[in-house]
């Protein structure tokens, strides 16, 4: 099956539902020239009082800016390497429908590299699940800090979890597949599966196929699905999913009609009622506390 041409990866954007900020810094050195993510710490300053606090704030801002710049450089370098893999034909490109034909009509295996939070919602029948990034469930101070930051920066709306690189990804693939196996790599939007293709190619795998656009680009008839939700819905979450305000749900609503929209309209009204109740309750509590203080 002849693969379709791939436009320059410089035109691609990173979606929050695919990768968290800092994800690529967790990749092994063979894939990314940066070191593993390290939690930034402040050094003790000999200064005291106000001067020391100001010094620490300035240093934190400087470290944050340096880290952001480093991530941008890492992502630009990754895109360049991936573009080269595609352009040189080291990784073949398949559209979701072509991937469906390949899985059904040949011995090619679809390897699903999404984290468990997406995989458990929907998966391709007969696929093998080996995540390249997995939900970070550690409870150390660094992880908790990143989770809080992620939630405050939009995770409450999108439902995107904090993820970390699965250090056993390559070994798990090697345990299940020989290096001459035909492997189709897929994720939700296409970026993580490209990262997986690079890891496997560097490890000696030569029959690699990449699903362009990921499972988000698949129609229901393209791939045989299993799981409780459509493949397109596997990457959404948070309050945006609850209210039906994602692109995937709007498209589905246009097809399903008014009954589908009424469900999410009722949820929106419920959110407003709850918010009003909490606001009124907070006001009443404030007045009660004030009365107690005045007596």
N, C-alpha and C positions, 0 to 999 in steps of 0.2 A: 504494500500500500504506500503510495507516494505521499510523503508528508507535505503539508502546506508551508509556504514561506512565512517567516516570522518577522514582523516589523521590529525595528530597533527597540531594545529593551529600555532605552532612555526615555521612551514615551510612556512607560508603565509607571504607575504610582503605587505606593505602599498603602495597603488598606489596614486599618486598625484591627479588623477582624482576622487578619492573617498573622501579622507580626507586631510584637510589642517593641517599643523603643529600647534598643540595646540587645535585641535578640541575636543579631549577627555577630556581636562581640563575644557570644558564647560558643561560636562554632570552632572546630579544631583548626590548628594552624594551617593544615593542608587546604582548608577552604577559605580561611580568612586570616590575613596577616596580623590581625590584632590579637592581643592576649584575651583570655577569658575575662568576663565581667568581674571587676573588683569593686567592692563597696568603698566609696571615697570616705576617708577619715581625716579629721582636722588634727594637725600637729599642735602641741601645746606651745603657746607663745610666751615669751618672757614678759610681755606687756601685761598690765593689770587694768582692772576696771573697764571703763568705757573704751579705752584704746584697744584693749584686747578683744572686746566684743566686736568693735568695728573691723578689726583686722580679720576676725573669723568670718564675718559676713562677707567681706570683700573676697576672701579666699574661697568661700563656698560658691559665690557667683562666678569667680574665675574658673574653678574646677568644673562647674556646670556647663559653662560656655565651651571649655576645651573638650568636654565629653560629647556635647552636641556636634561640634565640628568633626571630631573623630568618627562619630557614627555616620555623618554625611559622607565622609571620605571612604569609609568602609563600604557603604552601600553603593557608591559610585564605582568603586573597584570591583565589587561583586557583579554589578550589572555588566561591566565591560567583559569580565571573564565569561559570564553566561552567554552574552551576545556572541562571543567567539565560539563557544561550544556549538551553538545553533548554526552559525554561519559556516563553520567548517564541517558540518554534518556529523559531528561526534554524538550529538543528541538529535533524534528525529522528532518532528512536531506532528501531533495529532489533534484534530478537533474532537470534542466530546463524542460526537456521533461516530467518527472514525474509530475512536477508542472502544466504543461499544461493539462495533463490528469485529474489531481485532480480538476482543475478549471472547466473543461468542463463536467466531468462525476459525480461530487459530489457537495455538497453545500459548499465546502471550498472557502474562499475568499482570493484573493491575495491582500495584502496591500503593495503598492509601497511607500517606504520611501525615495526615492531620492529627491534632491532639484529640484525646478521648472525648472532650466536651462537644466536639463537632461530630466525631465518628459515631457516637451513640445515638445521635438523632437520625442519621441516614447514612447508608453505605451501599456500595455497588456489590451486587450478588456475586459471590465467588472471589471477591478481592481479598488481598492479604493486608492486614493492618500492622504497620510498623511506623510509629510516629517519629518524626525528626525533631519536633519540639513537643514537650508535654507540659501539662498544667503543673506549675510549681506549687506544691502543697507543703513546703517546708515552713517552719515557724520561727526561724532565726530572725534576729533584728533586721538584717539587711533585706530579707525577703518580705517581711511584714511592711517595712518602709516602702518598698517598691509597690506592694499591693495597695497600700493606702494612696500613694501618689497616682497609681493607675486608675483607681476608683474615682478619685477627685478630678482627674484630668479627662473624664469622659467614660470611664468603665461602667459607671452607674447607668448610663444611657445606652451604650452599645453592648454591654455584657461581655466585653473582651477580658479573658483572664490573664493573669501573669504567667508566662511560660518560660521554660528554660530548655536548653539543648539536651537532647537525649544522647548521652555519651555511648550508649549501647546500640545506636541505630545501625552503624556499619556491621558490627558483629552479628546482630540479629538477621540482617539481610544475608550475610555470608553463611549463616547457619542453615538458611532455608533455600537459597538459590545458588547454583554454580555460576561462575563468571561468564559462561556462554549463554545464559538464559535470556530470553526476550522479556524485558521488564518495562511496563508502562507506569510512570510515576504521576500521581495525581494528588492535589490538595484542594482547598476550597477556592482559591483565586489564582493559583499558578506560581507564586513566588517561592514558597517553601519547597515545592516539588522540583523547581529548578536548582535550588540549593542541594537537594538530595541527589539530583542527577550529577552534579559536580563531584560530590563525595564519592559516589559509586564509580564514576568514570576514572577518578584518580586512583581508585582501588583496583582497577583492572576490568571493570564491566564495560563491554563494548556494544551491546545491543539494547540501548536505552531509548525510550520514547517518552515524550513530555506532553501532557494534556494542556494545550494552550487555553488560558482563561479559567482553568480549573473546573470544579463541579458547579460553580456558580453559572458557568456558561452552558451547562447541559440542560436540555429539555427532558421532560419526563420519559419521552419515547427513545431518547438516545442511549440510555443505560438501564439495565435491569436493577431497580432499586429495592433495598430492604430497609426496614426501620420505620419509625412512627411519623416522620416528616418528609416532605420533598427534599431532594438534594440541595436545591437553592436555599432552603431555609436553615440548613445545618450551620451556617456561619453567622447567623443573627442571634441577638439575645438582648438582655437588659430591658429597660423601660421602653425602648423603641420597638422591640418585638411585642411587648405586652400591649402597646397601644396601636400596633399595626402600622407604624410610620416608616417602615423600611421599604426600599424600592421593590424588593421581592414580594412583599405583602400587597403593595399597591397594585402591582401587575396581576397578582392572583385575584385581588378584589375586583378588578375590572372584568375578569373572566367569570367569576363566581356570581356576581350580581349583588343586589341590595342586602340579602340575608347575611352575606359574609361581612359587609361593611357595618351592619347594625351591631354585630358582636363587638367590634372594636369601638364603635361609637358609645356603646353602653359602658365599656371599660374606661373610656375617657371621662365620661360623666361621673363614674364611680371615683376616679382619681381626684376630680375636682371636689366632690362631696367630702372625701376623706381629708383632703388638704384644708378645706374650710373648717371641718370639725376640729382638726388639730390646731388651726389658728385660733379659733374661738376658745378652745380648751386652754391654750397657752395664755390667752388674755385673762381668762377667769382665774387661772392659777396665779398669774402676776398680781391681780387685784387681791386675791386671798392672802398672798405673802405680804403685800403692802399693809393690809389690815392687821395682820399679826404683828408687824413691826411697829405699827402706830400705837398698839395697846401696851 
